[in-house]
Amino acid sequence: MTDIGEKIIRIVRETCALEEAVTEDSRLKELSLDSLSFISALVQIEDETEIEFEIEELNMDGWETVSDLIKVVEEKKCDKK
């Protein structure tokens, strides 16, 4: 797994209301995240990876798994170079 992937998994795990195992395959809607904690995770991801999410990407309904988050962040990092 990439450094970005590990970083995102750590952020999501720390943002969950309950202690739970978070992997790339974890479904975001099945984790103990509400909409506010999801936004908090996205802001932290932005800060730590130096990317920005579009306003349309701030809704948790648009994301399926942690892996989806990782892919988008990695794409945004590549586009920035």
PyMOL commands that set and color helices and strands:
alter all, ss='L'
color gray80, all
select helices_A, chain A and resi 3-15+28-30+35-49+55-58+60-62+66-80
alter helices_A, ss='H'
color red, helices_A
deselect
rebuild
show_as cartoon
